[in-house]
């Protein structure tokens, strides 16, 4: 059963966090550089503040009505995007864009306060947008001024016609009180018409083109395209997507074992126990034989005994998976459970178990000496006192030399295994994986069961490769022990 669930996205990103960060930053930098080098569209804004309506009604707006002035402002906003204004701006700039394109580039709306028109212009660059905005406002002011001049001229012509009509109605000769009264009334009318004409001229001069002032965009503010933040955000989003995809694909191709369930999903064999990760001090305590074994190892021993009750049990595993610690803790738990236990340090290259028990000195013979025929096995067995009359025995690794594997002959080791089985309830052999230490192959083959230690974060492919190697040499796999599990995993969390 080599199936394993797909890796989780967040776990993949965390596992490849540095490369993922580099991908995201690279995408952001490239996006910003492209925006700076190639250039991008820029949007500027002009605010045109309109003159308030006057009492003469030249603007066609009731000066006492706010809603009427709001309608007037919206009408002027529409005028700013009319074909007349855009066409004049296009002609002034000798712009090649069509009126339809200019209508998409130029928008106008009433401001939030209602007294001005906000003109937004998008251009190929900041400078282009500023030029177009200035041209549009100038064209609007010219057209608006012409319209107001027409209103003033029309109003004055109307007054002149009324004045001419009043003057024509006056009699040539003044006689009688009735005629005098008519003449007096006509004079008052003419005076009122003159006053209105004066007001209209003054209002026309005051209104001008209908614009109080213009808040124009800053032509020097465009050193950085306005879309650089947007392009940076797009690069960030694309970088996150790309980094996520790359991390997930890498994690899927190189799947890691993160909990007991992931181990069971990869291999066809029981997971005998799960050992949580410990701090540095607690980890050192596990190597002290006089301390009580951890609860997780006692439970693991119970699971092991369900598979291999007696005999030789080899403990091996992937690099840095805690196989030596597991061997010592199982021996400690088994001895305290009343079993007669022998531990054999067959990791001839590292000899970690012998070093931990201080049995790696030159005066201590060991397994290599027995295999070479230099001494008898009974002469290299050393006791380990756990206190209160409890203990187990150890065969150290002995003196390692190049070519030591030549001493490990199958027949000799088979006889040694039979001898050890007869003298002990459980023989625990700490040994390296066969691809690291080929001399361990006969030991693994002769064992009644092999326990494989697998640490958190190990590669599923490496575990399968080790399993296949053991099966190929004829090793009998008893099960697996998952080590360095996080506390949340140890208690069933995800």
C-alpha positions as CSV (number, residue, x, y, z in Angstrom):
1,X,0.0,0.0,0.0
2,X,2.0,2.9,-1.3
3,X,-0.8,5.5,-1.4
4,X,-0.5,8.7,0.5
5,X,-2.8,11.7,0.7
6,X,-1.8,14.7,-1.2
7,X,0.3,17.3,0.7
8,X,-1.5,20.2,2.2
9,X,-0.9,23.6,0.7
10,X,0.2,25.4,3.8
11,X,2.5,22.6,4.8
12,X,4.0,22.7,1.3
13,X,4.6,26.5,1.5
14,X,6.1,26.2,5.0
15,X,8.4,23.4,3.9
16,X,9.7,25.3,0.9
17,X,9.2,28.8,2.5
18,X,12.5,30.2,1.4
19,X,12.2,29.3,-2.3
20,X,8.5,30.3,-2.2
21,X,9.5,33.7,-0.7
22,X,12.1,34.1,-3.5
23,X,9.4,33.4,-6.1
24,X,7.0,35.9,-4.7
25,X,9.6,38.6,-4.4
26,X,10.8,37.9,-7.9
27,X,7.4,38.3,-9.4
28,X,6.8,41.6,-7.5
29,X,10.2,43.0,-8.6
30,X,9.6,41.9,-12.2
31,X,6.1,43.5,-12.3
32,X,7.4,46.8,-10.9
33,X,10.4,46.9,-13.2
34,X,8.1,46.2,-16.2
35,X,5.8,49.0,-15.1
36,X,8.8,51.4,-14.7
37,X,10.6,50.4,-17.9
38,X,7.7,49.9,-20.3
39,X,5.4,52.5,-18.8
40,X,1.8,52.2,-18.1
41,X,-1.4,54.1,-18.1
42,X,-1.8,56.9,-15.6
43,X,-4.9,58.7,-14.3
44,X,-5.0,62.3,-13.2
45,X,-7.7,64.4,-11.7
46,X,-8.7,68.1,-12.2
47,X,-11.3,69.9,-10.1
48,X,-13.2,72.7,-11.8
49,X,-15.0,75.0,-9.3
50,X,-18.0,76.8,-10.9
51,X,-19.2,80.3,-10.2
52,X,-22.4,80.4,-8.1
53,X,-25.6,81.5,-9.9
54,X,-26.4,85.3,-9.9
55,X,-29.7,87.1,-9.5
56,X,-29.9,88.0,-13.2
57,X,-30.4,84.3,-14.2
58,X,-27.7,84.4,-16.8
59,X,-26.8,80.8,-15.9
60,X,-30.4,79.8,-16.2
61,X,-30.3,78.7,-12.6
62,X,-32.5,79.8,-9.7
63,X,-30.0,81.3,-7.2
64,X,-32.1,80.3,-4.2
65,X,-32.4,76.6,-5.2
66,X,-29.7,74.1,-4.3
67,X,-31.2,71.4,-6.4
68,X,-31.3,73.6,-9.4
69,X,-27.6,74.4,-9.0
70,X,-26.8,70.7,-8.6
71,X,-28.6,70.0,-11.9
72,X,-26.5,72.8,-13.5
73,X,-23.3,71.2,-12.2
74,X,-24.3,67.9,-13.7
75,X,-25.1,69.6,-17.0
76,X,-21.6,71.1,-17.0
77,X,-20.1,67.7,-16.3
78,X,-21.9,66.4,-19.3
79,X,-20.7,69.4,-21.3
80,X,-17.1,68.6,-20.4
81,X,-17.3,65.2,-22.0
82,X,-19.3,66.4,-25.0
83,X,-18.1,66.0,-28.6
84,X,-17.6,69.8,-28.8
85,X,-15.2,69.9,-25.9
86,X,-13.4,66.7,-26.7
87,X,-13.1,67.6,-30.3
88,X,-11.6,71.0,-29.5
89,X,-9.1,69.4,-27.1
90,X,-8.3,66.7,-29.7
91,X,-7.6,69.4,-32.3
92,X,-5.5,71.5,-29.8
93,X,-3.3,68.5,-29.0
94,X,-3.3,67.1,-32.6
95,X,-4.3,63.8,-30.8
96,X,-4.7,60.8,-33.0
97,X,-7.3,59.2,-30.8
98,X,-10.9,59.1,-31.9
99,X,-13.7,60.8,-30.0
100,X,-14.9,57.4,-28.8
101,X,-11.5,56.7,-27.3
102,X,-11.4,60.1,-25.7
103,X,-14.8,59.5,-24.2
104,X,-13.4,56.4,-22.5
105,X,-10.4,58.3,-21.3
106,X,-12.2,61.4,-20.0
107,X,-14.9,61.2,-17.3
108,X,-16.6,64.0,-15.4
109,X,-18.9,64.0,-12.4
110,X,-20.3,66.3,-9.7
111,X,-18.0,66.5,-6.6
112,X,-19.2,65.4,-3.2
113,X,-19.7,69.0,-2.1
114,X,-21.7,69.8,-5.2
115,X,-20.0,73.1,-6.1
116,X,-17.5,71.7,-8.6
117,X,-16.9,69.2,-11.4
118,X,-14.3,66.5,-11.0
119,X,-12.6,65.5,-14.3
120,X,-10.6,62.3,-14.4
121,X,-8.4,61.7,-17.4
122,X,-6.4,58.5,-18.2
123,X,-3.4,58.8,-20.4
124,X,-0.5,56.6,-21.7
125,X,1.7,58.3,-19.1
126,X,1.3,60.9,-16.4
127,X,2.5,63.7,-18.7
128,X,0.0,62.6,-21.4
129,X,-2.8,62.5,-18.9
130,X,-1.9,66.0,-17.6
131,X,-1.8,67.5,-21.1
132,X,-5.2,66.0,-22.0
133,X,-6.8,67.2,-18.8
134,X,-5.5,70.7,-19.3
135,X,-6.7,70.7,-22.9
136,X,-10.2,69.4,-21.9
137,X,-10.6,72.1,-19.2
138,X,-9.4,74.8,-21.5
139,X,-11.8,73.7,-24.3
140,X,-14.6,73.6,-21.8
141,X,-13.8,77.1,-20.5
142,X,-13.7,78.4,-24.0
143,X,-17.0,76.8,-24.9
144,X,-18.6,77.9,-21.6
145,X,-17.4,81.4,-22.1
146,X,-18.8,81.6,-25.6
147,X,-22.2,80.4,-24.3
148,X,-22.3,83.0,-21.5
149,X,-21.3,85.7,-24.0
150,X,-24.3,84.6,-26.1
151,X,-26.5,84.7,-23.1
152,X,-25.3,88.2,-22.2
153,X,-25.7,89.4,-25.8
154,X,-29.1,87.9,-26.1
155,X,-30.3,89.5,-22.9
156,X,-28.9,92.9,-23.9
157,X,-30.5,92.7,-27.3
158,X,-33.9,91.9,-25.7
159,X,-33.5,94.9,-23.4
160,X,-32.5,97.1,-26.4
161,X,-35.6,96.0,-28.3
162,X,-37.8,96.7,-25.3
163,X,-36.2,100.1,-24.9
164,X,-36.7,100.9,-28.6
165,X,-40.4,99.9,-28.3
166,X,-40.8,102.2,-25.3
167,X,-39.1,105.1,-27.1
168,X,-41.2,104.6,-30.2
169,X,-44.4,104.7,-28.1
170,X,-43.6,108.2,-26.8
171,X,-45.6,111.1,-28.4
172,X,-43.7,113.7,-30.4
173,X,-45.4,116.5,-28.6
174,X,-46.1,116.7,-25.0
175,X,-49.5,118.2,-24.1
176,X,-51.9,117.5,-21.3
177,X,-51.6,115.8,-18.0
178,X,-52.4,112.3,-19.5
179,X,-49.5,112.6,-21.9
180,X,-47.2,113.8,-19.2
181,X,-48.2,110.8,-17.1
182,X,-47.4,108.4,-19.9
183,X,-44.1,110.1,-20.4
184,X,-43.2,109.8,-16.8
185,X,-44.0,106.0,-16.8
186,X,-42.0,105.5,-20.0
187,X,-39.0,107.2,-18.3
188,X,-39.2,104.9,-15.4
189,X,-39.4,101.9,-17.7
190,X,-36.4,103.1,-19.6
191,X,-34.5,103.7,-16.4
192,X,-35.3,100.1,-15.2
193,X,-34.2,98.7,-18.5
194,X,-30.9,100.6,-18.3
195,X,-30.5,99.2,-14.7
196,X,-31.1,95.7,-15.9
197,X,-28.7,96.1,-18.8
198,X,-26.0,97.3,-16.4
199,X,-26.6,94.4,-14.1
200,X,-26.3,91.9,-17.0
201,X,-23.1,93.5,-18.1
202,X,-21.7,93.4,-14.6
203,X,-22.9,89.8,-14.1
204,X,-21.4,88.8,-17.4
205,X,-18.0,90.3,-16.5
206,X,-18.1,88.6,-13.1
207,X,-19.1,85.2,-14.4
208,X,-16.6,85.2,-17.3
209,X,-16.5,81.7,-18.5
210,X,-18.5,80.3,-15.6
211,X,-15.4,78.9,-13.8
212,X,-14.2,80.3,-10.5
213,X,-10.9,78.4,-10.5
214,X,-9.4,75.1,-11.5
215,X,-7.4,72.8,-9.3
216,X,-5.1,71.3,-12.0
217,X,-3.0,68.1,-11.6
218,X,0.7,68.5,-10.7
219,X,2.7,68.0,-13.9
220,X,5.8,67.1,-11.8
221,X,4.1,64.3,-9.8
222,X,4.4,61.7,-12.5
223,X,7.9,60.4,-12.0
224,X,6.5,57.0,-11.0
225,X,3.5,55.6,-13.0
226,X,0.3,55.5,-11.0
227,X,-0.2,51.8,-11.8
228,X,3.1,50.7,-10.1
229,X,1.3,49.8,-6.9
230,X,-1.3,48.0,-8.9
231,X,1.3,46.2,-10.9
232,X,3.1,45.3,-7.7
233,X,-0.1,43.9,-6.2
234,X,-0.7,41.9,-9.4
235,X,2.9,40.6,-9.2
236,X,2.3,39.7,-5.5
237,X,-0.8,37.8,-6.3
238,X,0.8,36.0,-9.3
239,X,3.8,35.2,-7.1
240,X,1.7,33.7,-4.4
241,X,-0.2,31.5,-6.9
242,X,3.1,30.5,-8.6
243,X,4.9,29.8,-5.3
244,X,2.0,27.8,-4.1
245,X,1.8,25.7,-7.2
246,X,5.6,25.1,-7.3
247,X,5.7,24.2,-3.6
248,X,2.8,21.8,-3.9
249,X,4.2,20.1,-6.9
250,X,7.6,19.7,-5.2
251,X,6.0,18.4,-2.0
252,X,3.8,16.0,-4.0
253,X,6.9,14.6,-5.8
254,X,8.9,14.5,-2.6
255,X,6.3,13.6,0.0
256,X,7.2,13.9,3.6
257,X,5.9,11.9,6.5
258,X,4.2,14.2,9.1
259,X,2.3,11.8,11.3
260,X,1.6,8.2,12.1
261,X,-1.2,8.1,9.6
262,X,1.1,9.2,6.8
263,X,3.5,6.4,7.6
264,X,0.7,3.8,7.6
265,X,-0.5,5.2,4.3
266,X,2.9,4.6,2.7
267,X,4.0,1.2,4.0
268,X,2.3,-2.2,4.3
269,X,3.0,-2.8,8.0
270,X,1.9,-1.8,11.5
271,X,3.0,1.4,13.1
272,X,4.0,0.1,16.5
273,X,4.3,3.5,18.2
274,X,4.6,7.2,18.0
275,X,7.2,9.2,20.0
276,X,6.8,12.9,20.4
277,X,9.6,15.4,19.9
278,X,11.3,16.5,23.1
279,X,13.5,19.4,24.2
280,X,17.3,19.1,24.4
281,X,17.3,18.3,28.1
282,X,14.5,15.7,27.8
283,X,16.2,14.2,24.8
284,X,19.4,13.7,26.8
285,X,17.4,12.1,29.7
286,X,16.2,9.4,27.3
287,X,19.8,8.2,27.0
288,X,20.2,7.8,30.7
289,X,19.6,4.1,31.4
290,X,18.9,4.8,35.1
291,X,15.9,6.9,34.4
292,X,12.4,5.4,33.9
293,X,11.6,4.9,30.2
294,X,9.1,7.2,28.6
295,X,5.5,6.1,28.5
296,X,5.4,6.2,24.7
297,X,8.3,3.7,24.6
298,X,6.6,1.4,27.1
299,X,3.5,1.4,24.9
300,X,5.7,0.8,21.9
301,X,7.3,-2.2,23.7
302,X,3.8,-3.7,24.3
303,X,3.1,-3.3,20.6
304,X,6.4,-4.9,19.6
305,X,5.7,-7.9,21.9
306,X,2.5,-8.5,20.0
307,X,4.5,-9.0,16.9
308,X,7.8,-10.6,18.2
309,X,7.4,-12.0,21.7
310,X,10.9,-13.4,22.0
311,X,14.0,-13.6,20.0
312,X,16.3,-11.2,18.1
313,X,14.8,-7.8,17.2
314,X,16.9,-5.5,15.0
315,X,16.2,-1.7,15.2
316,X,17.3,0.3,12.2
317,X,15.9,3.4,10.5
318,X,16.5,6.4,8.3
319,X,19.3,8.7,9.2
320,X,18.8,10.8,12.4
321,X,15.5,9.0,13.2
322,X,16.4,8.0,16.7
323,X,17.0,4.3,16.3
324,X,19.7,4.2,19.0
325,X,17.5,6.0,21.5
326,X,14.6,3.7,20.6
327,X,16.8,0.6,21.2
328,X,17.9,1.9,24.6
329,X,14.4,2.9,25.7
330,X,12.9,-0.5,24.6
331,X,15.7,-2.3,26.5
332,X,15.1,-0.2,29.6
333,X,11.3,-0.8,29.4
334,X,11.7,-4.6,28.8
335,X,14.2,-5.0,31.7
336,X,11.9,-3.2,34.1
337,X,9.1,-5.4,32.9
338,X,11.1,-8.4,34.1
339,X,12.6,-9.6,30.8
340,X,16.2,-10.8,30.4
341,X,17.4,-8.4,27.8
342,X,20.6,-8.2,25.7
343,X,21.5,-5.1,23.6
344,X,23.9,-5.5,20.7
345,X,25.6,-2.4,19.2
346,X,25.9,-3.4,15.6
347,X,26.2,0.1,14.3
348,X,29.9,-0.4,13.7
349,X,30.6,2.9,12.0
350,X,28.9,5.3,14.5
351,X,29.0,3.1,17.7
352,X,26.6,5.7,19.3
353,X,25.1,3.2,21.7
354,X,28.5,2.1,23.0
355,X,29.6,5.7,23.4
356,X,26.5,6.6,25.3
357,X,27.1,3.7,27.7
358,X,30.9,4.6,27.8
359,X,31.8,1.2,26.4
360,X,33.7,2.4,23.4
361,X,37.1,2.5,24.9
362,X,40.0,0.4,23.5
363,X,39.9,-1.9,26.5
364,X,36.3,-3.0,25.6
365,X,36.1,-5.8,23.1
366,X,32.8,-6.2,21.2
367,X,30.9,-7.5,18.3
368,X,33.7,-7.1,15.7
369,X,36.1,-9.0,18.0
370,X,33.7,-11.9,18.2
371,X,33.1,-11.9,14.5
372,X,36.8,-11.9,13.8
373,X,37.3,-14.8,16.2
374,X,39.5,-12.9,18.5
375,X,37.4,-13.5,21.6
376,X,34.3,-15.4,22.8
377,X,31.0,-13.7,23.1
378,X,30.8,-14.3,26.8
379,X,33.9,-12.2,27.3
380,X,32.4,-9.1,25.7
381,X,29.0,-9.0,27.4
382,X,28.8,-6.0,29.8
383,X,26.1,-5.4,32.4
384,X,24.1,-2.1,32.6
385,X,22.7,-1.5,36.1
386,X,19.4,0.3,36.2
387,X,19.2,0.2,40.0
388,X,17.2,-1.9,42.5
389,X,18.7,-5.0,41.1
390,X,17.4,-4.4,37.6
391,X,19.5,-4.3,34.5
392,X,20.3,-5.6,31.1
393,X,23.4,-6.6,29.2
394,X,25.3,-5.1,26.3
395,X,27.6,-6.3,23.6
396,X,29.6,-3.1,22.5
397,X,30.5,-2.5,18.9
398,X,34.1,-3.4,19.5
399,X,37.0,-2.1,17.4
400,X,36.0,-1.0,13.9
401,X,38.4,-1.4,11.0
402,X,38.0,-1.2,7.3
403,X,36.9,-4.6,6.0
404,X,35.1,-5.5,9.2
405,X,32.1,-6.6,7.2
406,X,34.2,-9.5,5.9
407,X,34.0,-11.1,9.3
408,X,30.2,-11.1,9.4
409,X,29.6,-14.4,7.7
410,X,26.0,-15.7,7.5
411,X,26.7,-19.0,9.1
412,X,28.7,-17.6,12.0
413,X,26.0,-14.9,12.7
414,X,23.3,-17.6,12.5
415,X,25.0,-19.6,15.1
416,X,25.5,-16.4,17.2
417,X,21.8,-15.5,17.0
418,X,20.8,-19.0,18.1
419,X,23.2,-18.8,21.0
420,X,21.8,-15.4,22.1
421,X,18.2,-16.5,21.7
422,X,18.8,-19.3,24.2
423,X,20.2,-17.1,26.8
424,X,17.9,-14.1,26.7
425,X,14.2,-13.3,26.4
426,X,14.8,-10.4,24.0
427,X,17.9,-9.4,22.0
428,X,17.8,-5.9,20.7
429,X,20.3,-5.1,17.9
430,X,21.0,-1.5,17.1
431,X,22.2,-1.3,13.5
432,X,22.4,1.0,10.6
433,X,20.5,0.7,7.3
434,X,22.0,-1.6,4.8
435,X,22.8,1.2,2.2
436,X,24.8,3.0,4.9
437,X,26.5,-0.1,6.5
438,X,26.5,-3.1,4.2
439,X,27.9,-5.2,7.1
440,X,24.5,-5.0,8.8
441,X,22.9,-7.1,6.0
442,X,23.5,-10.5,7.6
443,X,22.3,-9.2,11.0
444,X,19.1,-7.9,9.6
445,X,18.5,-11.1,7.7
446,X,19.0,-13.3,10.8
447,X,16.8,-11.2,13.1
448,X,13.3,-12.5,14.0
449,X,11.9,-9.0,13.3
450,X,13.1,-5.6,12.2
451,X,11.7,-2.4,13.7
452,X,12.2,0.6,11.4
453,X,12.3,4.1,13.0
454,X,11.0,7.0,10.9
455,X,11.3,10.6,12.0
456,X,8.9,13.4,11.3
457,X,9.7,15.1,8.0
458,X,11.4,12.0,6.5
459,X,10.9,11.4,2.8
460,X,8.3,8.8,1.9
461,X,10.5,7.7,-1.0
462,X,13.4,7.1,1.3
463,X,11.2,5.0,3.6
464,X,10.0,2.9,0.7
465,X,13.5,2.4,-0.5
466,X,14.6,1.2,2.9
467,X,11.7,-1.1,3.2
468,X,12.4,-2.6,-0.3
469,X,16.1,-3.1,0.6
470,X,15.1,-5.0,3.8
471,X,12.7,-7.1,1.9
472,X,15.2,-7.8,-0.8
473,X,17.8,-9.1,1.6
474,X,15.3,-11.3,3.4
475,X,14.6,-9.2,6.5
476,X,11.3,-9.7,8.3
477,X,9.8,-6.2,9.0
478,X,8.0,-6.3,12.3
479,X,6.7,-2.7,12.1
480,X,7.5,1.0,12.3
481,X,8.0,3.5,15.0
482,X,7.3,7.2,14.2
483,X,9.6,9.5,16.1
484,X,9.9,13.3,16.6
485,X,6.2,13.8,16.3
486,X,4.9,17.2,17.3
487,X,2.8,17.2,20.6
488,X,-0.4,18.1,18.6
489,X,0.1,15.0,16.4
490,X,0.9,12.9,19.5
491,X,-2.5,13.7,20.9
492,X,-4.3,13.2,17.6
493,X,-4.3,16.8,16.4
494,X,-3.9,17.9,12.8
